[in-house]
Amino acid sequence: MIRFEKTLSKKEPGDAVYEELIPAGEGWMHPLRRGQTLRIIDLEGNQGLDLLIYDLHNPEDHYSATQTIVRQKKLYINAGTVFVTESGKELLKMVADTCTCHDTMGGACATESNTVRYGHHTLHMKTCRDSFILQLAGHADRYSKSDLVPNINLFAQILKLPDGRFEFMDGISSPGSYVEFEALNDTMLLISNCPQINNPCSGFRPTTNKVLIWN
């Protein structure tokens, strides 16, 4: 298990300028302006959430797992991590974290990977890739499915094993756990509240998450 020290926020929910619930298995796409802060709350605990970020003014410059890992010199994410794009532009900084277990390697669930891992009977099940594509379709003037890249997995314990495989472990996020990000530059956020019921990343029972934004 990979754990870091918890970092608490001093922000009050009542001061937020935006609040939204993201139901289990649904997506959300929204801009975050430079200087604003985003909080993502795991309301019931053990609910994985997939996050992608883009330069708001240049969608082709998207989050890069490779650049982020190289920049911070570690595989896992915690408070202080700066998320950068392919060009090296800094978009977000994680400034608070009460879960301390997140991943930037495991990727998003998809129909193809579901059927390989869990069987052909999962073919009809909704995936994070589906949620991403549905959200991008609402911004089709600037985004397409070609803009889907390896994502950040929040509230997810995904271990890299010595033989190179990844193992999805039971989530350790408790009800009310949260992460906060400060926007270092104007950023487009894309979220899938994971619908996965075939591995422990959402406790086999996906639940609702909440987002708050402060100026």
C-alpha positions in Angstrom: 0.0 0.0 0.0 1.3 3.5 -0.9 0.4 6.1 1.7 1.4 9.7 2.2 0.7 12.2 5.0 -2.8 13.8 4.9 -2.9 17.5 4.0 -6.1 19.3 5.2 -7.7 22.3 3.5 -8.7 25.5 5.3 -11.4 26.3 2.8 -15.1 26.4 3.9 -17.7 24.8 1.7 -20.1 27.7 2.2 -17.6 30.0 0.5 -17.6 28.0 -2.7 -18.9 29.6 -5.9 -19.8 26.4 -7.6 -21.1 23.0 -6.4 -22.2 20.0 -8.4 -23.0 16.3 -7.7 -21.6 13.8 -10.1 -23.8 10.6 -10.0 -22.3 7.2 -10.0 -21.1 6.3 -13.5 -21.6 9.8 -14.9 -19.2 12.4 -16.3 -18.6 16.1 -15.8 -16.6 18.7 -17.9 -15.9 22.2 -16.6 -13.3 25.0 -16.9 -11.1 26.0 -13.9 -9.6 29.4 -14.2 -6.1 30.3 -13.0 -6.2 30.9 -9.2 -9.4 28.9 -8.6 -9.4 25.8 -6.4 -11.3 22.6 -7.1 -12.3 20.1 -4.4 -13.4 16.6 -5.3 -15.2 14.8 -2.5 -15.7 11.0 -2.2 -19.1 11.2 -0.4 -19.6 7.6 0.5 -16.0 6.3 0.3 -14.1 3.8 -1.9 -15.3 5.5 -5.1 -12.7 5.7 -7.9 -12.8 8.8 -10.1 -11.0 9.4 -13.4 -9.6 12.8 -14.2 -8.2 14.4 -17.4 -7.0 18.0 -17.8 -6.3 20.2 -20.8 -4.9 23.6 -21.4 -8.2 25.6 -21.7 -6.9 27.7 -24.6 -5.0 24.9 -26.4 -6.9 21.6 -26.0 -4.1 19.7 -27.9 -1.8 20.4 -24.9 -3.2 17.8 -22.5 -2.1 16.2 -19.2 0.9 14.0 -19.6 1.4 11.1 -17.1 5.0 10.8 -18.3 5.9 14.4 -17.9 4.3 14.5 -14.5 6.0 11.4 -13.2 9.4 12.6 -14.5 8.9 16.1 -13.0 8.0 14.8 -9.5 10.4 11.8 -9.6 7.8 9.3 -8.2 4.9 7.2 -9.6 2.2 8.1 -7.1 0.4 11.3 -6.4 0.1 13.3 -3.2 -0.2 16.9 -2.0 2.4 19.0 -3.7 2.2 17.1 -7.0 2.1 19.5 -10.0 0.4 18.1 -13.1 1.9 19.2 -16.4 1.0 18.8 -20.0 3.0 17.3 -22.9 4.6 20.7 -23.5 5.6 20.9 -19.8 3.0 23.6 -18.9 1.9 23.5 -15.3 -1.9 23.2 -15.1 -2.8 22.0 -11.6 -1.2 21.6 -8.2 -2.7 19.2 -5.6 -2.9 21.4 -2.5 -4.9 19.2 -0.1 -5.5 15.4 0.2 -7.1 13.4 2.9 -7.1 10.1 1.1 -3.4 9.9 0.1 -3.8 7.0 -2.4 -4.1 8.0 -6.1 -2.7 6.6 -9.3 -1.4 8.0 -12.6 -0.7 4.8 -14.4 -3.7 2.5 -14.5 -5.7 4.3 -17.1 -9.5 4.4 -17.6 -11.8 1.3 -17.8 -13.0 0.7 -21.4 -15.2 -1.9 -23.1 -12.1 -3.6 -24.6 -10.2 -3.9 -21.3 -13.4 -5.0 -19.5 -14.0 -7.9 -21.8 -10.4 -9.0 -21.7 -10.2 -8.8 -17.9 -13.6 -9.9 -16.8 -15.3 -11.7 -19.7 -17.5 -11.0 -22.8 -20.6 -10.7 -20.6 -19.3 -7.2 -19.6 -19.6 -5.9 -23.2 -22.8 -3.9 -22.5 -21.5 -2.2 -19.3 -20.8 1.5 -19.2 -17.1 2.5 -18.8 -15.1 5.6 -18.0 -14.1 5.9 -21.6 -17.8 6.0 -22.5 -18.4 8.8 -20.0 -15.3 10.7 -21.3 -16.6 10.5 -24.9 -20.1 11.6 -24.0 -18.7 14.7 -22.3 -16.3 15.5 -25.1 -19.2 15.2 -27.6 -20.8 18.2 -25.8 -17.7 20.2 -26.8 -17.2 18.7 -30.2 -16.1 22.1 -31.7 -12.9 21.8 -29.8 -12.5 18.1 -28.6 -12.8 14.6 -30.0 -12.1 11.1 -28.8 -8.5 11.5 -30.1 -8.0 13.8 -27.1 -8.4 10.9 -24.7 -5.0 10.1 -23.1 -3.8 8.3 -20.0 -5.6 9.8 -17.0 -5.3 10.4 -13.3 -7.1 7.9 -11.0 -8.2 9.5 -7.8 -9.2 7.6 -4.7 -7.8 4.4 -6.3 -5.2 2.0 -5.1 -3.5 0.5 -8.2 -0.2 -1.1 -7.5 2.6 -1.7 -10.0 3.9 -5.2 -9.4 7.6 -6.3 -9.9 6.6 -8.2 -13.1 5.2 -5.0 -14.6 1.5 -5.9 -14.1 -1.0 -3.6 -12.3 -3.2 -4.8 -9.5 -6.5 -3.1 -8.5 -6.7 -3.2 -4.7 -9.5 -2.4 -2.3 -10.0 1.4 -2.1 -8.9 3.1 1.1 -10.9 6.3 0.7 -13.3 6.9 3.6 -16.6 8.8 3.4 -15.9 12.5 3.0 -12.3 12.1 1.8 -11.3 14.8 -0.6 -8.6 16.2 -2.8 -8.1 19.8 -3.8 -6.3 21.3 -6.8 -5.2 24.9 -7.4 -5.3 26.0 -11.1 -1.8 27.3 -12.0 -3.2 28.1 -15.5 -6.6 28.1 -17.2 -7.6 24.4 -17.3 -10.4 22.3 -18.7 -11.4 19.5 -16.4 -12.9 16.2 -17.6 -14.2 13.7 -15.0 -15.7 10.2 -15.1 -17.1 9.0 -11.8 -16.1 5.4 -12.4 -19.0 3.0 -13.1 -16.8 -0.1 -12.7 -18.4 -3.0 -10.8 -15.9 -5.7 -11.7 -13.0 -4.6 -9.6 -12.6 -3.0 -6.1 -11.8 0.6 -7.4 -15.4 1.6 -6.7 -16.1 -1.0 -4.1 -18.1 -3.0 -6.7 -20.9 -0.5 -6.0 -20.4 3.0 -7.6 -21.6 6.0 -5.7 -22.0 9.8 -6.1 -19.1 12.3 -5.8 -19.2 16.0 -5.3 -17.1 18.9 -6.7 -16.7 22.4 -5.3 -14.9 25.4 -6.8 -13.6 28.5 -5.0 -12.4 31.8 -6.5 
